[in-house]
C-alpha cells in the first residue's frame, strides 16, 4: 500500500473530469483484486484537485506523461498570470500555458527520469519557446521527437499539428526523429520498441538520428537536414534582413474589427481619423485590388490617443460602440484607453511603399504596395531604406524566403508555412550597396514580370549559389 500510494500523482483542475477519472480508476483497481477501501485510499493519494502549476507535489518522478492545456495568455486572469510568471521563468513573450507545464514537469523528474508529452510543436522553433529550449539544452536531453504533421491521428481535421516529445534528465546523445508515423496500433508499438533500442538498425529508414539539436535557446532543426548546410552557409556569408536597412512588421490588430473596420465611405468620423485598409483578400491576385475597407485611427502622429473632445464625430462613434470596446482585454487593462486598437497605428506607415506578405501560405506570396494603404493584422510588411522594393520582392518570391521560413517555422496542415515576422527576420540578405547593377536590374525586372524562374536565376547570381545549392534553394518540397 505504501509503495503504491507514492507511485502516482495526477492533477486535475476540472471537478467533473476528476470525478469521472476517479470512477474509472476505481473500477480498474477493483478488477485487479484491490478491495474498495484500499482503492479509495489509493485514489485519495493519487488524484489531486487543483491547478497543476500551483499545487505542491513534494516528490520527484521517474516518468511524467501528459497532454498539457493549450491556453493563450489572453484567456488567463491577470492576477493568475502574474503568479504564473513569478513561478515560471519560461513564460516569455506570448507563451501559451503548455510552456510552464513542460517546465514544471521537467523540474519534477528524478535523475534519469523521462518526460513524454504530446502537445503543440510551436515552442520548438518560435520566439516564446526560447527560454524553455534553453532549459532543455542546459539540463536535459531531447531523446525522441515524433513529428505528427499531416498524420491522420485525430478525429477532426487540425490546422496546427502537435508532436510527441520525449525528454530525459541524463547525458546528451543523438536525438531520434520520426516523421509521419503510421497510425496503426501494431506499427506504433513496434516503433516505440525500436526507439528505445540501444542502437537504431542500419536498415531502419523511419528513424533518423540527429546530433546537437539543442543549442541554447536556438530553434530546434529537426527536419530538412539536407538543406541546413545551405542555410548555415548563407547565415555565415550574409547579414540578417533587418541589418540591411529593412524592417519587418505586422499590420494592426483591433480586438473589435466589426467596430473599427467597415467600408471606408461608411465610416462616419472626421476625415483624418480613418485610413484605407488593405487585407489578404485585396492581394490574392498578386497585385493590389482594394475592396474599399477602411479603419478608424484613434492615434495621432506622435502615437498618443487623440482627445475625443476635439473630434465630436469620432467621439459619437466610439460612444455608440463603447460597451463592445470596453469588453476587450486591452481596455480592461487600461480603462482610460478604452477606445484604442490593440496595436498602435502609425499613420506614416500608410504612405510608405511596402511589401505585403500573408501569414499562412505554401509559397511566399509577396505583393508590392506603393504607399496608399495600412495593413491589416493578418498581413506582414517589409519596408526598406536602401533596397529597391521590387528587387527585394524578387528575392522573397524566389526559393530563399521559403528556405529560411521552412527551416525555422513549424508546418501547418497541407504543407503550409507561417510567414510570420519572427521567421521573415531570419532571412539573410546582402547589403544593397554590394549588389551589382546588372543583378539589381535583373531582380527588379523579374519581380515586375512576376516570373519566378527569372527571380530564381537572379537570386542564384546574387547569392553565388552553386549548382547543388540551387537544387536545394529552389526545391519545392523543403
C-alpha positions in Angstrom: 0.0 0.0 0.0 2.8 2.5 0.9 4.7 1.7 -2.3 1.6 2.1 -4.5 0.3 5.3 -2.8 3.6 7.1 -3.6 3.8 5.8 -7.1 1.3 8.0 -9.0 0.2 11.7 -8.9 -2.4 13.1 -11.2 -3.6 16.7 -11.0 -6.9 18.0 -12.5 -8.4 21.4 -12.1 -11.9 20.5 -13.5 -14.0 18.8 -10.8 -16.3 16.8 -13.2 -13.3 15.4 -15.1 -11.6 14.5 -11.8 -14.7 12.6 -10.6 -15.1 10.8 -13.9 -11.4 9.8 -13.8 -11.7 8.6 -10.2 -14.7 6.4 -11.1 -12.8 4.8 -14.0 -9.7 4.1 -11.9 -11.8 2.7 -9.0 -13.3 0.2 -11.4 -9.8 -0.7 -12.8 -8.4 -1.2 -9.3 -11.2 -3.5 -8.3 -10.8 -5.5 -11.5 -7.2 -6.2 -10.3 -8.4 -7.5 -7.0 -8.0 -4.4 -4.8 -10.8 -4.0 -2.3 -13.0 -0.9 -2.3 -11.5 0.6 0.9 -7.9 0.2 -0.3 -8.8 1.5 -3.8 -10.4 4.6 -2.3 -7.4 5.3 -0.1 -5.1 4.9 -3.1 -7.1 7.3 -5.2 -7.1 9.8 -2.4 -3.3 9.9 -2.7 -3.1 9.6 -6.5 -5.6 12.2 -7.5 -5.2 15.9 -6.7 -7.8 18.5 -7.4 -6.1 21.8 -8.2 -4.1 23.9 -10.6 -1.0 21.8 -11.6 1.1 25.0 -11.8 0.3 25.9 -8.2 -0.2 22.7 -6.2 2.6 21.1 -4.1 3.8 17.7 -5.2 6.5 17.1 -2.7 8.4 14.5 -4.7 10.2 13.7 -7.9 9.1 11.2 -10.6 10.7 8.6 -12.9 8.1 9.2 -15.6 5.9 12.2 -16.5 3.3 11.9 -19.2 0.6 14.3 -20.4 -1.2 16.4 -22.9 -0.8 19.9 -21.4 -3.5 22.5 -22.0 -3.3 24.9 -25.0 -4.5 28.1 -23.4 -3.5 31.6 -24.6 -2.4 34.3 -22.1 -5.4 36.4 -23.0 -7.7 33.8 -21.5 -5.9 33.8 -18.2 -6.9 36.3 -15.5 -4.2 39.0 -14.9 -3.6 38.1 -11.2 -3.2 34.4 -12.0 -1.0 35.1 -15.0 1.2 37.3 -12.7 1.6 34.4 -10.3 2.5 32.0 -13.0 5.1 34.5 -14.3 6.5 34.8 -10.7 7.0 31.0 -10.5 8.0 30.0 -14.0 10.8 31.7 -15.9 9.8 30.1 -19.2 6.7 32.2 -19.6 8.2 34.6 -22.1 6.6 36.9 -24.7 3.3 35.4 -25.6 4.0 31.8 -24.4 0.9 29.6 -24.1 0.1 27.8 -21.0 1.6 24.5 -22.1 5.1 26.0 -21.8 5.1 26.4 -18.0 3.5 22.9 -17.8 6.5 21.5 -19.5 8.9 23.5 -17.2 7.1 22.2 -14.1 7.2 18.6 -15.3 10.9 18.8 -16.2 11.7 20.1 -12.7 9.9 17.1 -11.1 12.0 14.5 -13.0 14.2 12.3 -10.9 17.8 11.5 -12.2 17.4 9.6 -15.5 13.7 10.4 -15.4 11.7 10.7 -18.6 9.0 13.1 -19.8 6.6 12.2 -22.6 4.3 14.9 -23.9 2.0 15.3 -26.9 1.5 18.9 -27.5 2.0 21.8 -29.9 5.3 21.9 -31.6 5.4 25.7 -31.9 7.7 26.2 -28.9 10.4 24.2 -30.6 11.1 27.0 -33.0 9.3 30.2 -32.2 10.3 33.2 -30.2 8.3 32.4 -27.0 9.9 28.9 -26.8 13.4 30.3 -26.4 13.7 30.1 -22.6 12.2 26.6 -22.5 14.6 25.4 -25.2 17.5 26.8 -23.2 16.3 25.0 -20.1 16.2 21.7 -22.0 19.7 22.3 -23.6 21.2 23.1 -20.2 20.0 20.2 -18.0 18.2 17.6 -20.1 18.3 15.6 -23.3 15.9 15.5 -26.2 15.7 11.8 -26.7 12.9 11.4 -29.3 10.8 13.6 -31.4 7.8 12.3 -33.4 6.6 14.8 -35.9 2.8 14.5 -36.4 2.5 16.9 -39.3 0.0 15.6 -41.9 -0.6 12.5 -39.8 -4.2 11.4 -39.6 -4.1 10.8 -35.9 -7.1 12.9 -34.9 -10.9 12.5 -35.2 -11.2 16.0 -36.6 -9.0 18.0 -39.0 -6.5 20.2 -37.4 -4.5 23.2 -38.8 -1.6 23.2 -36.4 -0.1 19.8 -35.6 1.4 18.6 -32.3 4.5 16.5 -31.8 5.3 13.7 -29.3 8.4 14.9 -27.4 10.5 12.6 -25.1 12.9 14.5 -22.9 15.1 12.8 -20.3 17.2 14.0 -17.4 20.5 12.4 -18.4 23.5 12.9 -20.6 23.1 14.1 -24.2 23.2 11.6 -27.1 21.8 11.8 -30.6 18.1 12.7 -30.9 15.9 10.1 -32.6 13.4 11.7 -35.0 10.4 10.2 -36.7 8.1 11.9 -39.2 4.6 11.0 -40.1 4.3 7.6 -38.3 1.7 5.1 -39.5 -1.3 5.3 -37.1 -1.8 1.6 -36.5 -1.5 0.1 -33.0 0.9 -2.7 -34.1 3.1 -0.2 -36.1 3.2 2.2 -33.2 4.1 -0.5 -30.7 6.9 -1.7 -32.9 8.1 1.9 -33.5 8.2 2.5 -29.7 10.3 -0.6 -29.2 12.8 0.5 -31.9 13.0 4.0 -30.5 14.0 2.5 -27.1 16.6 0.2 -28.5 20.3 0.7 -27.7 21.0 1.3 -31.4 19.0 2.1 -34.5 19.2 -0.6 -37.1 21.1 0.4 -40.2 18.1 -0.5 -42.4 15.6 1.4 -40.3 14.7 4.3 -42.6 11.9 5.6 -40.4 14.2 6.8 -37.6 16.8 9.5 -38.2 19.4 10.2 -35.6 20.4 13.9 -35.3 23.3 15.3 -33.2 23.4 18.6 -31.3 19.7 19.5 -31.8 19.6 21.6 -28.6 21.9 24.6 -28.8 20.9 27.1 -26.1 17.7 28.9 -27.0 18.2 28.4 -30.7 15.3 26.9 -32.6 15.4 23.1 -33.0 16.1 22.0 -36.6 14.5 18.6 -36.8 13.8 18.3 -40.5 15.2 19.3 -43.9 18.6 18.2 -42.8 20.0 18.3 -46.4 19.0 22.0 -46.5 20.6 23.0 -43.3 24.1 23.2 -44.7 23.0 25.7 -47.3 21.2 27.8 -44.6 24.3 27.8 -42.4 26.5 28.9 -45.4 24.1 31.8 -46.2 24.0 32.7 -42.5 27.8 32.9 -42.4 28.1 35.0 -45.6 25.2 37.5 -45.4 23.6 39.7 -42.7 20.1 39.4 -41.4 17.5 41.2 -43.5 16.9 43.9 -40.8 20.6 44.6 -40.6 20.5 45.8 -44.2 18.1 48.7 -43.6 14.9 46.7 -44.0 12.2 46.5 -41.3 9.7 43.7 -40.8 6.4 44.3 -39.1 2.8 43.2 -38.8 -0.4 45.0 -39.5 -2.9 46.3 -37.0 -5.0 44.2 -34.7 -8.0 46.0 -33.2 -9.7 43.5 -30.9 -13.0 44.6 -32.4 -12.8 44.5 -36.2 -16.6 44.9 -36.6 -16.3 48.3 -34.9 -13.1 49.7 -36.3 -13.3 48.3 -39.8 -16.0 49.0 -42.4 -16.3 50.3 -45.9 -14.2 53.4 -46.0 -17.0 55.7 -47.1 -19.4 54.5 -44.4 -17.1 55.3 -41.5 -18.8 58.4 -40.1 -15.8 60.0 -38.5 -13.6 63.0 -39.2 -11.6 62.6 -42.5 -8.2 62.4 -40.7 -9.5 59.7 -38.3 -9.8 57.0 -40.9 -7.3 55.2 -43.1 -7.6 53.0 -46.1 -7.1 49.4 -45.0 -5.6 46.5 -47.0 -6.3 42.9 -46.2 -5.2 39.5 -47.6 -8.3 39.4 -49.9 -7.0 42.6 -51.5 -3.8 41.0 -52.7 -4.9 37.5 -53.6 -4.2 38.0 -57.3 -0.6 39.1 -56.7 -1.3 42.8 -57.1 -3.4 45.2 -55.1 -7.1 45.3 -55.7 -8.6 47.3 -52.9 -12.0 46.2 -51.8 -12.8 49.6 -50.2 -12.4 48.9 -46.5 -11.1 51.5 -44.0 -10.0 51.5 -40.4 -10.6 54.1 -37.7 -7.4 55.5 -36.3 -7.6 56.8 -32.7 -3.9 57.8 -32.6 -2.2 61.0 -33.5 1.1 61.3 -35.4 3.1 61.1 -32.1 1.4 57.8 -31.2 -0.8 59.1 -28.4 -4.6 58.6 -28.3 -6.4 61.7 -29.7 -8.6 63.8 -27.5 -12.2 62.8 -28.3 -13.3 66.3 -27.3 -11.5 67.6 -30.5 -13.3 65.0 -32.7 -17.1 65.1 -32.0 -18.0 62.6 -34.7 -15.3 60.2 -33.6 -16.5 60.6 -30.0 -20.1 59.9 -31.0 -19.0 56.8 -33.0 -17.0 55.4 -30.1 -19.8 56.1 -27.6 -22.2 54.1 -29.7 -19.9 51.1 -29.5 -18.4 51.7 -26.0 -19.8 48.5 -24.5 -18.1 46.3 -27.1 -14.8 48.2 -26.9 -14.7 48.1 -23.1 -15.1 44.3 -23.0 -11.7 43.9 -24.8 -8.8 42.8 -22.7 -6.7 45.8 -23.7 -9.5 48.1 -22.5 -9.9 46.3 -19.2 -6.2 46.6 -18.5 -6.2 50.3 -19.3 -9.8 51.7 -18.9 -8.7 55.2 -19.7 -7.6 54.0 -23.2 -10.8 52.0 -23.8 -11.1 53.2 -27.4 -7.6 52.2 -28.6 -6.8 49.5 -31.0 -4.8 46.6 -29.6 -1.8 47.6 -31.8 -0.8 51.2 -32.1 -1.4 52.7 -35.5 1.5 54.6 -37.1 -0.1 56.8 -39.8 3.3 57.3 -41.5 3.3 53.6 -42.5 0.4 54.1 -44.8 2.3 56.4 -47.2 5.5 54.2 -47.3 5.9 51.8 -50.2 6.0 48.3 -48.7 5.9 44.6 -49.5 2.9 42.7 -48.1 3.1 39.0 -47.1 0.1 36.9 -45.9 0.7 34.8 -42.8 -0.1 31.2 -43.9 0.9 30.2 -47.4 2.5 27.3 -49.2 4.8 29.6 -51.0 6.0 33.2 -50.3 3.2 35.4 -51.6 4.8 38.9 -51.8 2.9 41.9 -53.2 4.2 45.4 -53.8 2.1 48.2 -52.4 3.1 51.8 -53.4 2.1 53.6 -50.2 -1.7 54.1 -50.2 -2.9 51.6 -47.6 -2.5 50.5 -44.0 -2.0 46.7 -43.5 -4.5 44.6 -41.5 -3.2 42.2 -38.8 -3.1 39.1 -41.0 -0.5 40.8 -43.2 3.2 41.2 -42.6 5.0 44.0 -44.2 8.6 44.9 -45.1 9.8 48.5 -45.7 13.4 49.4 -46.8 15.7 52.3 -46.5 18.3 51.2 -49.2 16.9 48.2 -51.0 14.7 48.7 -54.1 11.5 47.1 -53.1 10.9 45.5 -56.5 14.3 43.9 -56.3 13.7 42.7 -52.8 10.3 41.3 -53.9 12.2 39.1 -56.4 14.4 37.8 -53.6 11.4 36.9 -51.5 9.5 35.4 -54.4 12.4 33.1 -55.1 13.1 30.0 -53.0 15.2 32.0 -50.5 12.2 33.1 -48.4 10.7 29.6 -48.3 14.1 28.1 -47.4 14.5 30.1 -44.3 10.9 30.1 -43.2 10.6 26.3 -43.7 13.7 25.8 -41.7 12.7 27.9 -38.7 8.9 27.7 -38.7 6.5 24.9 -37.8 4.5 23.3 -40.6 0.7 23.6 -40.9 -1.8 21.2 -42.5 -1.3 20.7 -46.2 2.4 21.8 -46.1 1.5 25.5 -45.4 4.1 27.6 -43.6 3.8 30.6 -41.2 5.4 33.6 -42.9 5.5 35.5 -39.6 7.8 38.4 -38.7 9.9 36.2 -36.4 10.7 33.9 -39.3 11.0 36.5 -42.0 13.6 38.2 -39.9 15.7 35.0 -40.2 16.2 35.7 -43.9 19.7 36.6 -45.0 20.2 39.4 -47.5 23.2 41.2 -49.0 23.6 45.0 -48.4 22.1 46.9 -51.4 25.5 48.6 -51.9 27.0 45.2 -52.6 24.5 44.2 -55.3 25.9 44.7 -58.9 23.9 47.0 -61.1 23.2 44.2 -63.6 21.8 42.0 -60.8 19.7 44.9 -59.5 18.1 45.3 -62.9 17.5 41.5 -63.3 15.8 41.3 -59.9 13.6 44.3 -60.4 12.5 43.1 -63.9 11.8 39.6 -62.7 9.6 40.9 -59.9 7.7 43.2 -62.2 7.0 40.3 -64.6 6.1 38.0 -61.7 8.5 35.5 -63.3 9.6 33.1 -60.5 12.1 31.4 -62.8 13.7 34.7 -63.6 13.6 35.5 -59.8 15.4 32.3 -59.1 18.1 32.9 -61.7 18.8 36.4 -60.5 18.9 35.3 -56.9 21.3 32.4 -57.7 23.7 35.1 -59.0 23.1 37.4 -56.1 23.9 34.7 -53.5 26.5 33.0 -55.7 24.7 29.7 -55.3 26.5 26.5 -56.5 24.5 24.0 -58.7 23.9 21.8 -55.6 22.8 24.8 -53.6 20.4 25.9 -56.4 18.8 22.5 -56.2 18.2 22.9 -52.5 17.1 26.5 -52.5 14.7 26.2 -55.4 13.3 22.8 -54.5 9.6 23.0 -53.6 9.4 20.2 -51.1 11.6 21.6 -48.3 
